[in-house]
């Protein structure tokens, strides 16, 4: 009887061990294609990024934290609040800054322009958001 309980407990521990590696912290990561070769990665609070696909690999084009984006006429317009990292007691903590940067990605070749401040940005912006200029794909980071 005791061996049955030990066998059940061992099976449960093995399942938990396997689940930890297959369903770990990355289970919430979502990557969505927003334009040809351009992806929005929603990896949780303060971890939203824009990725570019080149040669089958996706690489970070605009690092965290992407607040908003808009895809219009062959360009992706991105609003980003930079994340600064603080280290306390050997722990790394990401904190979004109050400043906002604006970026533009030319979809045809993946060329990235920026960062721009609000005065330099040729698009229409409000806060750290991109205003829609036409009926286009629009994204918003949800935290």
N, C-alpha and C positions, 0 to 999 in steps of 0.2 A: 504494500500500500504506500509506504513511504517513497519507494522508487517511482511510483506513478506521479506523486506530487513533485518530486525532484525533476522528473522528465518534463512535466508541464511548466514548471518554473523555468527550466533551461530553455524550452521552446519560446516562452514569452520573452525572456531576456535576449535571445537571438533575434526575434522579430523586432524588438525595440532597437537593438543595435543596427540592424539592416535599415530600419525606417529612419534612424537618425542620419545615416549617410545618404539615403535616397530622397528623403523629404526634409532635409535640413533647412537652414535659413533661406536658401535660394528658391524655395518652393513658391514664394510670392512674387518672384521676378516675372515681369511680363515685358516682352519685346514685341512691338507692333511696327509693321512697315508703314511709313507715312508718305513716302515717295520712292521712286525707283532707286534702290541702293541706300536709302536713308531710313533709319529706324529710331523709334522712341523707346527707351528702356526705362520702365517704371520699376525701380527696385526698392521702393519704400521711401519713407521720409528722408529728405535731403540727399537722395541718391538717384535722382532722375537725370538721364543723360541722352545725348543724341549720338547714335552710332552710324558709321559709314561702312558699307560693304565693299571690299576690294579683294578680288581674287578668291572669293568664297569665305573670307574671314571678315568678321565685324570688329571694327576698331573704334575706340572713343574719339569722336570729333569735337564734341562740346561736353565737358565734364559737368558734374553736379554743381549746382542744383538747377535744372531746367524748370522754369516756372510756367512757361507758355510757348507755344509754337503755332505757326500758320504756314500752310503750303499754298503758294499762289504763283501761277504763271511761270513754272519752272524754277522757283526759288523756295527755300524753306527759311522763314524768319523765326528767330529764336530769342526769347528773353530768358536771362539766366541770373540768378543771385549766387555769387561765388560762396563757396563753403570754406570757412577757415577751420583749422583743426587745433584743438587744445589738448595738451597731454597732462593728465593728472594721475599720479600714482600708477604709472605705466598703462593707463587707459587712454585711448584716443577718442575724443568727442568732436563730432562735426557740428558747427554752428553756422547758420546762414547769416551772411552779412546784410546790411540794409541797402547796400549799393546794388545797382542793376546794370547788367551788360546786355548788349544786343549783338546778335550774330546773324550772318546771312550765308546760306549754303546754296551754291549754284548746282542744281540737280544733275544737269547733263554731264558734268565732269567731277562733281564732288568737291569743288574748290570752296574753301571756307574763308569768309571775310569776317574780320572782327578781332577783338571786341570793340564795340562802339559804346560811347555813353549816350544818354538820351538826346543831347544836342546834336551829336554827330550822326545819329541813326536817321536814315532817309525815310524809313517807314513811319507809320503812325503808331504811337505807343501811348499807353496810359498806365502809370505806375510801373509795374514789372509785367505788363501784359502787352500782347500784340493785338492791335485793333484790326478787325476783319475789313478788307477793302472790297472784297467781292465774295461770291458764293464759292468757297473753297474749303478744303479740309482744315479743320481747326482743332487744336489739342489744348488741353489744360492739365497741368500737373495736379493730381489730387493727393493731399497729404493727410 
